[in-house]
């Protein structure tokens, strides 16, 4: 692949050309010559002097490309990944399972990016969803590897990345939420109660569609049938969510007239307190600790047992 101008000159005079080259690789899939890569490596430290917004946009062009994996790999080989996203650079050759190189976190991450739909915030989430594995990896005596709470750690790590690259506030919150919850959909079990499904749906809110797509992309197993099994499980979760929504649209979890029952039982007037008691019941149902669609007397008795008198 040809690069305009001298091999070293473009990178020395304008470090942003490194990101342009990476975007070109992410578009065509063709790697530049070793000489160009070496020239980029020599100039990579200068990237830190570019405006954060320009760095973020340059990286986004790479991850949105049809050959994003190749663009990301070239950023690593050119030394630019270490300068811009050291948290991600740390995943290179970082094994998820003892003795299994194909479970390398970096290789997995590139595959997840490629499998994620080409929506910018979703691709960013795919790129950074596992950065928390590096500081949380633990080797157990039996040889197993764990990454306890790596999603939570990764979401916190993204906070530093977002500040460094000056992500807009709304984008920052959305990506952090996707990283934080990226394991939850794939953890679905048919034994979940309707209350658990409803709680998951409510907690995910407008993240749900992106989270489902990220969960689908996050399955990179080489084991026969594993991807199909994961896809079926996610589809089953979606069907459960739709079914619970349909039920709730017809018959709400709490009975009509419950506010009147609360006011009579606890000698209350129409007030915010009535709404607070209703919300307490709703939240307890969502936690699976209270049965839904019972009589008003059932919920009054529940509150009394909790020691509520008014």
JODA-V497191 format. One line per field, one symbol per residue. psi: psi as a letter, one per 20 degrees, with the letter a starting at -180 (. if undefined). burial: # if it has 24 or more other ideal C-beta (glycine too) atoms within 12 Angstrom, else .. A space follows every 10 residues. Layout:
psi->???
burial->???
//
This chain:
psi->pqppaqghgh hhhnhihghg gghghighip qrqhggghgh hhihhihhiq pghhgghghh hgiiqilhgh gghhgghijh ghhgmhhhhi ipkophppjn hijphggggh ggghiqqmpg hghggghjhj hihgijpppq hjiqpqmpkh ggghhhhhgh ghghjlqqgg gghggggggh jiighijppi iprhhhgggg gghhcjiggh gghhgghioj qippigghgg ghghhhgghg ghggggghhg oqhqqqjhgh hghghjlqro rhhghhhghg gghhghijjp prlrrhhghg hghhhijpi.
burial->..#...#..# #...###### ######.... ##...##.## #.##.##..# ...###.### #####.#### ########## #.###.#### ##.###.... ..#.###### ######...# ########## ####.##... ......#..# #####.###. ##.##.#... ##.####### ######.#.. .#.####### #..#..##.# ########## .........# #.##..##.# #..#...#.. ..###..##. ##..##.#.. ...#..##.# ##.###...# .#...#..## .##.......
//
